[in-house]
Structure formats: C-alpha cells, structure tokens
Amino acid sequence: MIVNALKRIVKHGPTLALFAIILFFAVADYLHGSGNFLSARNARVIMNSAALVAVPALGMTLIIIAGGIDLSAGTAITLCGTVTAVAFRDYTLPSTESGAALWISLALGCGLLAGLACGLVNGLIISITEMVPFIVTLGTMTIFLGIGLVIAGESGVVSERTTTLADGQTISHLPDWIRSLCYTGSNTDQYWFPLIRVPSSALIAIILGVIVAMIMHFPVFGRNIVAVGSNPSTARLCGIRVGWTRLWVYVVAGIFVAVGALLYFTNVKGANPSEGTGKELEIIAAVVLGGGSLSGGRGSVFGTIIGALIIKTIASGCTLLEIPNTYTYIIIGGIIIIAVLIDGLRNGAPKWLFDRIR
C-alpha cells in the first residue's frame, strides 16, 4: 500500500515539483527580491526559455523512449544555428525586396538540412554498427562543435544584417515574423494572439508536443519505438526492424534540433558554436524529470515540457534573487541526479528501500 502511494506521488511528481518551485521562488522573491517573479513579463521570459529547451527535448524524448541517448544535441543545435546565421548574414536580401522570401526560405532550409544531417549521422552509425549511443553521440558532439567553429570562423556570428537603400531607409534581412518568434515584451503586435501574449516560441513547442504525442499514440511507428526501447531482442522476434526504427528516431529528433536551433537563432539574432556544450544536459534532464526512463520504453511529452519549465523556473528565480550562475549550475546538476533517482524509484530501486516499506 505504501509502495503504491509512493509510486503515485512519483508519477505526478514533475507537476507537483513545478508548483512547489514556483511557490518557493515567489515567496523568496517577495521577501528578499524585487517582487517581479510572478509578473506577466517574467512568466513570458520563462515560457520562452523553456521552449528553447522543450523543442529539442521532444526529439530527445523519442530517442530515450527508444532506449538511446544523444549527447550531441547541444552542439548540433548551435551548429544548425550557426549555419542559419551565416546563411542570413551572407546570402539573403533585405526582407522587403522582391525575391527575399526565396532566399530566406533557403537560409531556413540550410538550418533544417543541417539538423537532418546531424540526426542521420547519429542514426546511421548507431543502427549499422550497433555501437552504444552514449559513445557515438559523445564523439559526434565534438565533431559538430568543430564543424560549427569552422563554419563560423572560430568566432560568433552576428546575423542582424541591414541594408541602407537609396532613400536612406535601413532594412533588415530578418523578416519581422522571425524576429518576433522569441519576443517577450509588451508590444501586442509581436504575438500570434495579442490578448494572451504567449511567446510564439512557446506555442511552437506546444504544437510540436501535440505532434509527438500523436506519433507515439496512433501510428505503428510510435508503438515500435516503445517496443524497441523496452526490449530490442523481443522487438526483433516480433518482426520490428530495430535498426531502421532507431535510424528514423534520430532523424526525426534531428528535425526537432533544427527547429530548436531556429528558436535559438531568433532569440540571440546570431549564433556561437561554443555555446552548445552543456545544453544537452538541460535537454536530457527535462526528459527524465518529466517521466522519461533512461533504460528506455517510457517517456511523456507533457512531462518533458514540465521538466523544461522546472529547469528554467529555477534559473529565473536564481537570477531574480541575484544568486550567482555558479550556484545555479550546482542546482541544475543536483536536479539531474534527483531525476535519475526518480527514474530508479519508478522501477522499484533502490531495492533495500522497497523491501523495508512493503
């Protein structure tokens, strides 16, 4: 009875944890901070920041359900962002000129193709060689970082390029709809739905979350992912092509990485390949905090989004309380350990604890 109650608490733990964290920082900010934690502006900032983690984490959710892992997600994001930033800087026209839409589409397509290539490389190596995904993606993480640095010329890329027309008017190469994807200010014209003022990035994360949920619950592909993650040997006996399933999972995840890179690019109006290192930890932590099992076979779209919100709520609270980033890193590291512990509790570990409370 106690065991069942404990498992129910663990099942709804991410949502309860999010509310507890919000309450804690709201009280702490009221007593010792500026009192802005519960403001509408800060809520929009948190939603936007969480979307930057949640979008690639949705792809990571599929990978983890399939029993894999992707340590290259962080550097793949900044690689795709760098490709997009360089394309916008060097190969686009002012956004109001005739033919600009074509070049803007090509620049965005370059970022998408880079994400697909990253996922394809990971998927091919893992499915063909049957090497451990941890080792493969650890290697490609460094490769993607190096490629990004080469493309960027070993420096950051600023893509906020403008052109001065003959009449003296200055026109940006970035169209307004791209510039506003991560907007969190008070100008209602920058939002898809002005009345509720939810950042476009957050709405994109929700739409993609619905798509992933449909993939997992309806088509055969979704059931195959769960089967491969639960027991690859049994999946093979059932006629499931394990190698192909893993390949497609990484390719699909590459698309989510590319979309996440677009949001990253629009958020900073540029790219820096070196910033990708460490992003994969937040992405993996969001999945595991939300109910994903590192042993495969289980994951939750809703939980992944909640996990991203938990991480960014903590980061926002620490910033408003003027807690140094060094301590924020320590807190996030502790969260990762707690997430793995929670994963163990779902599977009945540690055994000595469950034996005592039965």
HELIX and SHEET records of a PDB file:
HELIX    1   1 ILE A    2  LYS A   11  1                                  10    
HELIX    2   2 GLY A   13  HIS A   32  1                                  20    
HELIX    3   3 ALA A   40  ILE A   65  1                                  26    
HELIX    4   4 ALA A   73  TYR A   91  1                                  19    
HELIX    5   5 ALA A  100  THR A  129  1                                  30    
HELIX    6   6 PRO A  133  ALA A  152  1                                  20    
HELIX    7   7 ASP A  176  ARG A  179  1                                   4    
HELIX    8   8 THR A  188  GLN A  190  5                                   3    
HELIX    9   9 SER A  200  HIS A  217  1                                  18    
HELIX   10  10 VAL A  220  SER A  230  1                                  11    
HELIX   11  11 PRO A  232  LEU A  237  1                                   6    
HELIX   12  12 VAL A  242  VAL A  268  1                                  27    
HELIX   13  13 PRO A  273  GLY A  276  5                                   4    
HELIX   14  14 LYS A  279  LEU A  289  1                                  11    
HELIX   15  15 VAL A  301  LEU A  320  1                                  20    
HELIX   16  16 ASN A  325  ARG A  346  1                                  22    
HELIX   17  17 LYS A  351  ILE A  357  1                                   7    
SHEET    1   A 2 VAL A 157  VAL A 158  0                                        
SHEET    2   A 2 GLY A 270  ALA A 271 -1                                        
SHEET    1   B 2 THR A 162  THR A 164  0                                        
SHEET    2   B 2 THR A 170  SER A 172 -1                                        
END                                                                             
